[in-house]
Amino acid sequence: MDGASGRHYTRAGNFQLNAEHDLVTASGDKLQGYGIDADFNILPGSISDINIPLGTLTIARATQNVHVGGNLNADGEVGTRGTIIETPAYTDTSGTTITENTFLVDLQDPDAASGTAMFSDGDTIRLSGVSKDTQVLPDVDLAVTTSTTVQDLLDLFNDVFGIISGQTIVDEDDASATSGAQLDSSGAIRIVGNIGTVSDFKIGSSNLTRLDSTGSVAGNPMSFSRAQTADGESVRTQFLAYDSLGTELLIDLSFVMESKENSGNTWRYYAESNDDTDRARALTLPSSPTIKFDPSGNLTGEKTFSVGLDREDTGAVTPLSFTVDLESEADRLQQLANPGGDSEIAATFQDGVPIGSLTDFGVGTDGVISGAFSNGLTRDIGQVALATFRNPAGLVDDGNGLFTVGPNSGTAAVVKPLQFGAGRVVGGTLELSNVDLSHEFTELILTTTGYSASTRIISTTNEMMQQLLLLGR
């Protein structure tokens, strides 16, 4: 115990919280023990006042593990086609077919006189209202400067639609193509998306807007036409994850059937999020983001994969990395035929939690104080320390259940409970014999005297009433 007159020792356990959230005795002496570090680890050997900041201490936990279960329909169609969106062929203001390195400020406006640029330095290209599957994607801007190129615009399309470039895609007109936003030989922009119906996206002329340097709408400079729609059995699920600051992050996870073989079927997975702090919706995945099932519909090979999500300039740990488990103890992903039905998956578990405050605490037999938070987490927030003496009878009684080291007690050995001969801590109880006998006898005498005085008052009052009754006769 740490009090105004120095360190004391006690066997009493009637502690309470003061205004500063310190555990104290009725007389205000502070209970001391072992504190914690920033990661809620007990710091042995360093004695300090035990502080339990109910309602003010907060904590969050980043997602580290996600479990996914369900069934992928083995009866589905193999995905071969991705969405293809095309623009007219473009030239620069000199009439030359554009390349990826052409500056946007040199791009010829097809609806204006020859030599008129489509964009000017200081413009902003805004992509808004575009959709992918059933969801509308957030608005994204591209600032136009004298060094902004056509490739920068192509990268914008790839990032917004989460396109994984370089995949072989069936093109109904050209037999085959590769995914990604690209230029063809005529100078037309072709946006080739990922396979799978959940990857199908839509963009029209009204979705790409030019804003001038004042932020005013200056038209819709590009036109788009749909050449092909994505196909293939696919399924998408959404789940919440949390970064190290407890911020909610919405993750899209989808699977697309990529091939069917005698040895089993292969599915490709994609992970995307609008909460990724860079412009790209596609999250970091393994170099070969595929899973395979054997002829019985069971997963073979790797049953987990890692996902990375950028959290730059948020104050949180970046990137947020977590593991997706497709075959946990409670849930598993399998592939069985579901004729006429769809694939069905769900994220059944994730271990991240949002911010929560300390609401309660308890003390274990080892003296460890466990704090319960409103978000369901439990963390160690301190540990009670015990002191042992070679001769406890030599301690000097300082009153109020407090003792100090005496000349015959020996020095205090401050240790953890249950170590070096120290006893255990019993939370929520008080030792009945742990009282100051002289103080208790004094209180007993005062109580007895008060009771005796009260009975005499009642007796006197009764006699007076009797006399009054006699006078009335």
ABEGO torsion letter per residue (X at the ends): XBBAAEBBBBABABBBBBAAGBBBBAAGBBBBBBBBBAAGBBBBGBBBBBBBBBGABBBBBBBABBBBBEBBBAABBBBABBBBBBBBBBBBAAGBBBBAABBAAABBBAABBBGBBABBBGBBBBBBGBBBEABBBBBBBBBBBAABBAAAAAAAAAAAAGBBBGBBBBBAAAGBBBBEBBBBAAGBBBBBBBBEAAABBBBBAAABBBBBAAGBBAEBABBBBBABBBBEBBBBBBBBBBBAAGBBBBBBBBBBBABBBAAEBBBBBBBBBAABABABABBBBBABBBBBBBAAGBBBEBABBBBBBBABGAGBBOBBBBBBBABBAABBBBBBBBBGBBBBBBBABBABBBBBBBABBBBBAAGBBBBBBAAGBBBBAEBBBBBBBABAAABBBAEGGBBBBBAAAEBBBBBBBGBGGBBBBBBGBBBAABBBAAAAAAAAAAAAAAAAAAAAAAAAAAAAAAAAAAAAX
